[in-house]
């Protein structure tokens, strides 16, 4: 069950009526690489946002900087992960 769920998340979604595959398990290396890259970017974004969520407890930065990091953690995570 878990393997099939992850495979369905990684495989790209076919929105167009283009080439329809006979076997849904037959994906190209390019599609597989794109799926893994998207999965890695998602995990990286989640990790950065989760880390910045606790910036209020850090002692390294000023209070204003810590508040900024905590308030905009998702925006910062998306920008850093997709850069």
Phi and psi in degrees as GROMACS dihedral restraints (atoms count N, CA, C in turn):
[ dihedral_restraints ]
;  ai    aj    ak    al  type     phi  dphi    fc
    3     4     5     6     1   -66.3    20    10
    4     5     6     7     1   -42.6    20    10
    6     7     8     9     1   -61.2    20    10
    7     8     9    10     1   -44.8    20    10
    9    10    11    12     1   -65.5    20    10
   10    11    12    13     1   -37.2    20    10
   12    13    14    15     1   -65.0    20    10
   13    14    15    16     1   -46.1    20    10
   15    16    17    18     1   -65.4    20    10
   16    17    18    19     1   -38.6    20    10
   18    19    20    21     1   -62.6    20    10
   19    20    21    22     1   -40.4    20    10
   21    22    23    24     1   -67.6    20    10
   22    23    24    25     1   -31.4    20    10
   24    25    26    27     1   -71.6    20    10
   25    26    27    28     1   -36.4    20    10
   27    28    29    30     1   -79.2    20    10
   28    29    30    31     1   -34.9    20    10
   30    31    32    33     1   -67.5    20    10
   31    32    33    34     1   136.8    20    10
   33    34    35    36     1   -67.6    20    10
   34    35    36    37     1   150.9    20    10
   36    37    38    39     1   -87.2    20    10
   37    38    39    40     1   132.8    20    10
   39    40    41    42     1   -90.5    20    10
   40    41    42    43     1   102.5    20    10
   42    43    44    45     1   -91.2    20    10
   43    44    45    46     1   -31.6    20    10
   45    46    47    48     1   -85.8    20    10
   46    47    48    49     1   170.5    20    10
   48    49    50    51     1   -93.2    20    10
   49    50    51    52     1    25.7    20    10
   51    52    53    54     1   -65.6    20    10
   52    53    54    55     1  -144.9    20    10
   54    55    56    57     1   -65.8    20    10
   55    56    57    58     1   122.2    20    10
   57    58    59    60     1   -98.7    20    10
   58    59    60    61     1   129.8    20    10
   60    61    62    63     1   -82.4    20    10
   61    62    63    64     1   146.8    20    10
   63    64    65    66     1   -75.5    20    10
   64    65    66    67     1   -39.0    20    10
   66    67    68    69     1  -115.3    20    10
   67    68    69    70     1   113.6    20    10
   69    70    71    72     1   -66.3    20    10
   70    71    72    73     1   -17.1    20    10
   72    73    74    75     1   -81.9    20    10
   73    74    75    76     1    -9.0    20    10
   75    76    77    78     1   -90.8    20    10
   76    77    78    79     1    91.7    20    10
   78    79    80    81     1  -117.4    20    10
   79    80    81    82     1   153.2    20    10
   81    82    83    84     1   -79.9    20    10
   82    83    84    85     1   166.6    20    10
   84    85    86    87     1   -64.3    20    10
   85    86    87    88     1   -35.5    20    10
   87    88    89    90     1   -64.9    20    10
   88    89    90    91     1   -43.1    20    10
   90    91    92    93     1   -66.4    20    10
   91    92    93    94     1   -39.5    20    10
   93    94    95    96     1   -65.2    20    10
   94    95    96    97     1   -41.9    20    10
   96    97    98    99     1   -63.8    20    10
   97    98    99   100     1   -41.1    20    10
   99   100   101   102     1   -64.3    20    10
  100   101   102   103     1   -38.3    20    10
  102   103   104   105     1   -65.0    20    10
  103   104   105   106     1   -44.8    20    10
  105   106   107   108     1   -65.7    20    10
  106   107   108   109     1   -37.3    20    10
  108   109   110   111     1   -64.5    20    10
  109   110   111   112     1   -42.9    20    10
  111   112   113   114     1   -64.4    20    10
  112   113   114   115     1   -39.8    20    10
  114   115   116   117     1   -64.3    20    10
  115   116   117   118     1   -43.4    20    10
  117   118   119   120     1   -64.5    20    10
  118   119   120   121     1   -42.2    20    10
  120   121   122   123     1   -63.5    20    10
  121   122   123   124     1   -39.6    20    10
  123   124   125   126     1   -63.9    20    10
  124   125   126   127     1   -44.0    20    10
  126   127   128   129     1   -65.4    20    10
  127   128   129   130     1   -42.2    20    10
  129   130   131   132     1   -62.8    20    10
  130   131   132   133     1   -42.9    20    10
  132   133   134   135     1   -62.0    20    10
  133   134   135   136     1   -44.6    20    10
  135   136   137   138     1   -62.1    20    10
  136   137   138   139     1   -42.7    20    10
  138   139   140   141     1   -64.6    20    10
  139   140   141   142     1   -43.9    20    10
  141   142   143   144     1   -65.3    20    10
  142   143   144   145     1   -45.2    20    10
  144   145   146   147     1   -63.4    20    10
  145   146   147   148     1   -40.2    20    10
  147   148   149   150     1   -66.2    20    10
  148   149   150   151     1   -39.5    20    10
  150   151   152   153     1   -66.2    20    10
  151   152   153   154     1   -43.2    20    10
  153   154   155   156     1   -71.6    20    10
  154   155   156   157     1   -18.4    20    10
  156   157   158   159     1   -59.8    20    10
  157   158   159   160     1   -31.3    20    10
  159   160   161   162     1   -98.0    20    10
  160   161   162   163     1    19.2    20    10
  162   163   164   165     1   -66.0    20    10
  163   164   165   166     1   -21.2    20    10
  165   166   167   168     1   -62.6    20    10
  166   167   168   169     1   -26.7    20    10
  168   169   170   171     1   -89.9    20    10
  169   170   171   172     1    -5.4    20    10
  171   172   173   174     1   -74.0    20    10
  172   173   174   175     1   149.6    20    10
  174   175   176   177     1  -108.6    20    10
  175   176   177   178     1     1.8    20    10
  177   178   179   180     1   -77.0    20    10
  178   179   180   181     1   -29.4    20    10
  180   181   182   183     1  -115.7    20    10
  181   182   183   184     1   167.9    20    10
  183   184   185   186     1   -70.4    20    10
  184   185   186   187     1   167.8    20    10
  186   187   188   189     1   -61.8    20    10
  187   188   189   190     1   -40.1    20    10
  189   190   191   192     1   -64.3    20    10
  190   191   192   193     1   -41.9    20    10
  192   193   194   195     1   -66.0    20    10
  193   194   195   196     1   -42.1    20    10
  195   196   197   198     1   -63.8    20    10
  196   197   198   199     1   -39.8    20    10
  198   199   200   201     1   -65.5    20    10
  199   200   201   202     1   -40.3    20    10
  201   202   203   204     1   -62.4    20    10
  202   203   204   205     1   -46.9    20    10
  204   205   206   207     1   -62.2    20    10
  205   206   207   208     1   -39.2    20    10
  207   208   209   210     1   -71.7    20    10
  208   209   210   211     1   -39.3    20    10
  210   211   212   213     1   -70.7    20    10
  211   212   213   214     1   -37.3    20    10
  213   214   215   216     1  -111.5    20    10
  214   215   216   217     1    33.0    20    10
  216   217   218   219     1   -63.1    20    10
  217   218   219   220     1   -39.2    20    10
  219   220   221   222     1   -69.2    20    10
  220   221   222   223     1   -42.6    20    10
  222   223   224   225     1   -61.7    20    10
  223   224   225   226     1   -45.5    20    10
  225   226   227   228     1   -62.4    20    10
  226   227   228   229     1   -41.8    20    10
  228   229   230   231     1   -63.2    20    10
  229   230   231   232     1   -43.1    20    10
  231   232   233   234     1   -66.4    20    10
  232   233   234   235     1   -42.6    20    10
  234   235   236   237     1   -64.4    20    10
  235   236   237   238     1   -44.6    20    10
  237   238   239   240     1   -68.1    20    10
  238   239   240   241     1   -43.6    20    10
  240   241   242   243     1   -70.6    20    10
  241   242   243   244     1   -31.4    20    10
  243   244   245   246     1   -95.0    20    10
  244   245   246   247     1    -1.3    20    10
